[in-house]
Amino acid sequence: MEELPKMTMDELKQKIASGNYVLFFTATWCGDCRFIKPFMPEIEADFPEYTFLKIDRDENIDLCQALDVMGIPSFIVYRDGQEADRFVSKDRKTKEEVENFLKNIK
């Protein structure tokens, strides 16, 4: 999974303008993020149609605010630069919950 550096909303839009992406918002101090992290390689393998991008909330607080991501871990799916769906909350997420979310993208 590629970890994005600090970037602006315009830079992110350029990055995800073409293709299918899952943005994974996380932070090193987040216990619920550490809970889901070991499952992320399996989730990525189960959904090869997506490119997964890890975004550190603390390094990209302005980006998180612009995208209305206040709780982590959170996931936002983009298709060709357009938001397709989001699984955004402060609650712990299980592997099954994340996979069900990705299976049911609009």
N, C-alpha and C positions, 0 to 999 in steps of 0.2 A: 504494500500500500504506500503510495506516495504521500509524504508529509509536506503540506504546503507551507512556504515561508509566510511571513507577515505580508499581506497584500491588501490592496484597495478593492472596493466592489467592482470598479471598472476592470482591474486586472483579473479578478475572478471571472467576470463575464466573458472576457477574452479566452480564458483557459477552458471554460466549459461551453463555448459557443457551438461546438459540433461534437456529437456523441452522447453517450449515456453515462451519467455520473451519479455516484452516491457520495455526498459530503458527510463525513463522520466527524462531528464536533466533540472534542474531548479536552481533558486537562490532566496534568500529571498528578495533581492532588485529589482528583475525583475518584472516590471509592467505587461508585457505580460504573465509572468508565473502566477502572481496572478489572471489574467483574466481567465485562463483555469483551475486553481486549483479547483474551486467549481464544475466543470463538471467532474472531474476525477473519483469520485465514480460511477457516472452513466456510464461513458465509461468503467470502470472496470467491472461493472455488465453486460454490453452489450457484453463483450468479455471474458467470463469465461475461455476460452481455453488458456489464457495468464496469466502469473504472472507479475504484474507490479512492477517495482523497481524504486524508486525515487533516483536520484543521484544529490547531491548538487554540482553545478559547481565549487564554490569557494573552497570547501573542496577537490575536486577531479580534480583540474586543469590539473595535469599531465595525468590523465586518459582521460579527455576531449581532450587534445592535441593529445594523441595517437589515439583516435577515430575520430579525425578531427571534433569535435563539437565546433564550435566557436560562434554560435548563440544559444540563448535559448529563449523560451522553444523548446526543440527538442526531438524527439522520434527515437529510433533504436530498431528494432525487431530482435530477435535471435531465431533460432530453433536449438536445440541440439548443441549449441555452435557456430553455423554459422550464420553470418549476413544474414537476409532474405530481409530486406528493411530498409529505413530510411526516416524520415521526419525532415530534419535538415535545419534550417534557423534561422535568427534573427527576422523573422516576427511573428506577433501575429497569433495564431491559434485558430479557433473556434471549438466548440464541433463537429460540422458537418464535418469540415475538418479532424479532427483527426479520427473520425469514418469512413469516406470515405477512408482515408489512410489505416486503419486497415482492412477494408473490401476487399481491393484490393492488399493485400500482395501477392507478386509473389510466 
